[in-house]
Amino acid sequence: MSSVIFQARILACFTKMASVRTQEGIDLYGNKYLAKELSEGYVDWLKACTIASVDDGWNPDKITRALFSYTGVGAGTGPDLSSNIDLIKQDFEVLFENMNLSDSQIADGIANIIHSYTNGSAIETSSTGMIKLSIGTPPPPPVPWGPLEKQEGELTIPESSKLALSSLLKSTFLAMKTMVTGGDKKFATDLSTGLLTYLNTGIVNIDLFSTEPPPATPTTPLRGEGIGNLTAI
């Protein structure tokens, strides 16, 4: 999934909405249909994003590293919001069906819904790295360890990124007012471009933990942290 595929999905949605004129068609391909395609397309795209982190671990504590230290890299995919898909659709349906909202309020609404489900969402990574023992004279050379599966963390998107997305959509709606043709394509293009920029500002924080002792170490758990980025294409 990519911004190009998401853009094509939204544009195809508008094409279908415009091609069906019967009352039945309006029910099938109206605002609820747009809410469905936008929600499902975004959830699929977010899940297809990649995560990369730099991981740092220790025992018994970060300062002394009295027994061992761990350095590694984490890899994973974007948050899976599938369990929230019905709620996301419902939020977009309410937004799109409110005829009393201005274009500016709709732009804010789209950005707010996206941000409310994306910011703070849960992620998982797999970490692979090296264990360096601090015991022994001299200490033995580092040894590989991993992968450490299901390292849990959280995705953070800056508030400024949400505001930038909203600002872009407000400019889009303003430009569409003077367009005779091509408005649907502009919205689909700008929305996908804005979301691409939004997602690529994502920061991930990982809580490293393993109850399994690292190789050649005392029977002690690993604690640590990882920090990295979300990448969308």
C-alpha positions in Angstrom: 0.0 0.0 0.0 1.3 3.4 -0.9 0.1 7.0 -1.4 -0.3 6.3 -5.1 -2.7 3.4 -4.3 -4.6 5.4 -1.7 -5.0 8.2 -4.1 -6.3 5.9 -6.8 -8.8 4.4 -4.4 -10.2 7.7 -3.4 -10.4 8.9 -7.0 -12.2 5.7 -8.0 -14.6 6.3 -5.1 -15.6 9.7 -6.5 -15.8 8.3 -10.0 -18.3 5.7 -8.9 -20.3 8.3 -6.8 -20.6 10.5 -9.9 -21.6 7.7 -12.3 -24.6 6.4 -10.3 -27.6 8.8 -10.3 -30.4 6.7 -9.0 -31.7 7.0 -5.4 -30.4 3.5 -4.7 -27.0 4.6 -6.1 -26.9 7.6 -3.9 -27.4 5.3 -0.9 -24.7 2.9 -2.1 -22.2 5.4 -3.3 -22.8 8.6 -1.3 -21.1 9.9 1.9 -21.2 6.5 3.6 -19.3 5.0 0.7 -16.7 7.8 0.8 -16.3 7.2 4.6 -15.8 3.5 4.0 -13.2 3.9 1.2 -11.3 6.6 3.1 -11.3 4.7 6.3 -10.3 1.3 4.9 -7.8 2.8 2.5 -6.1 4.7 5.4 -6.0 1.7 7.7 -4.5 -0.5 5.0 -1.9 2.2 4.2 -0.9 2.7 7.8 -0.5 -1.0 8.4 1.8 -1.2 5.4 4.2 1.5 6.7 7.5 0.4 8.1 9.3 1.1 11.4 13.0 1.2 12.1 14.5 1.9 15.6 17.8 2.1 17.3 17.6 0.0 20.5 19.6 0.2 23.7 19.3 -2.3 26.6 20.9 -3.0 29.9 20.9 -4.9 33.2 20.5 -4.1 36.0 20.2 -0.4 35.1 20.9 2.1 32.4 23.6 4.0 34.3 26.0 1.4 35.6 25.3 -1.5 33.1 26.9 -3.6 35.8 26.2 -7.0 34.1 25.7 -6.3 30.4 24.6 -3.9 27.7 22.7 -4.4 24.5 22.7 -2.5 21.3 20.5 -3.4 18.4 18.1 -2.3 15.7 14.3 -2.9 15.6 12.1 -3.4 12.6 8.3 -3.6 12.3 5.2 -2.4 10.5 2.8 0.4 11.2 0.0 0.3 13.7 -3.0 -2.0 12.9 -6.2 0.0 13.4 -8.4 -2.8 12.1 -10.2 -3.2 15.4 -11.2 0.4 15.2 -12.3 0.4 11.6 -16.1 0.6 12.3 -15.5 3.6 14.7 -13.4 5.4 12.1 -16.0 4.8 9.4 -18.7 6.1 11.7 -16.7 9.2 12.6 -16.2 10.0 8.9 -19.9 9.3 8.1 -21.0 11.8 10.7 -18.6 14.4 9.4 -19.5 14.0 5.7 -23.2 13.9 6.3 -23.3 17.1 8.4 -24.5 19.7 5.9 -24.1 22.6 8.3 -20.3 22.4 8.3 -18.1 24.8 6.3 -15.2 23.5 4.2 -12.8 24.7 6.8 -14.6 22.6 9.5 -14.6 19.6 7.2 -10.8 20.0 6.7 -10.3 20.2 10.5 -12.6 17.2 11.0 -10.7 15.0 8.6 -7.4 15.9 10.2 -8.8 15.4 13.7 -10.2 12.0 13.0 -7.0 10.8 11.4 -4.9 12.1 14.3 -7.2 10.8 17.1 -6.7 7.2 15.9 -3.1 7.4 14.7 -1.4 9.4 17.4 -0.6 7.1 20.4 -1.5 3.9 18.6 0.3 0.7 19.5 3.1 -0.8 17.5 5.4 -3.9 17.8 9.0 -4.5 16.6 11.5 -7.3 16.4 15.0 -6.3 17.7 18.3 -7.9 16.8 21.6 -6.8 18.1 24.7 -7.6 20.2 25.2 -8.3 23.9 28.4 -6.9 25.6 29.2 -8.4 28.9 30.6 -6.1 31.6 31.9 -9.0 33.8 35.2 -10.9 33.4 38.8 -9.8 33.1 39.0 -8.9 30.3 35.2 -9.0 29.4 34.5 -11.4 26.5 33.8 -10.0 23.0 30.2 -9.0 22.2 27.9 -11.8 21.0 24.8 -11.6 18.8 21.3 -11.9 20.2 17.9 -11.9 18.8 15.5 -11.5 17.3 13.6 -10.3 20.3 10.0 -10.6 19.1 6.9 -8.5 20.1 8.7 -5.5 21.6 5.9 -3.1 22.3 5.8 0.6 21.7 3.8 3.7 20.7 3.6 5.9 17.7 3.6 9.6 18.2 2.6 12.2 15.5 3.3 15.8 16.4 0.3 18.1 16.8 1.9 20.4 14.2 1.6 17.6 11.6 -2.2 17.4 12.2 -2.5 21.2 11.8 -0.4 21.1 8.6 -2.8 18.4 7.1 -5.8 20.5 8.0 -4.2 23.6 6.5 -3.5 21.8 3.2 -7.1 20.5 2.9 -8.5 24.0 3.6 -6.3 25.3 0.6 -7.6 22.3 -1.4 -11.3 23.1 -0.8 -10.7 26.8 -1.5 -9.0 26.0 -4.9 -11.8 23.5 -5.8 -14.4 26.3 -5.6 -13.0 27.9 -8.8 -12.4 24.6 -10.6 -14.9 23.6 -13.4 -13.4 20.1 -13.7 -10.7 18.1 -11.8 -11.9 18.9 -8.3 -12.2 15.2 -7.3 -8.7 14.4 -8.6 -7.3 17.4 -6.7 -8.8 16.3 -3.5 -7.6 12.7 -3.9 -4.1 13.9 -4.8 -3.8 16.5 -2.0 -5.3 14.2 0.6 -2.8 11.4 -0.2 0.1 13.9 -0.4 -0.9 15.5 3.0 -1.2 12.1 4.6 2.1 11.0 3.3 3.8 14.0 4.8 1.8 13.5 8.1 2.8 9.8 8.5 6.5 10.4 7.8 6.7 12.7 10.8 5.8 9.7 13.0 8.2 8.8 15.9 8.2 5.5 17.6 9.2 4.7 21.2 9.9 1.1 22.1 9.9 -0.5 25.6 12.5 -3.3 25.3 12.0 -6.2 27.6 13.0 -9.9 27.7 12.6 -12.3 30.6 14.9 -14.7 28.7 18.5 -14.1 29.8 20.9 -13.1 27.0 23.6 -15.6 26.0 26.5 -16.1 28.4 25.0 -13.8 31.0 23.6 -14.4 34.5 20.0 -15.3 34.7 18.7 -11.7 34.6 16.2 -10.0 32.3 16.9 -7.3 29.7 15.3 -3.9 30.0 15.8 -1.1 27.5 14.4 1.4 25.1 14.3 2.0 21.4 13.6 5.1 19.4 12.9 5.4 15.7 10.6 6.5 12.9 7.6 5.5 10.8 8.1 5.5 7.1 5.3 5.7 4.5 5.7 5.6 0.8 
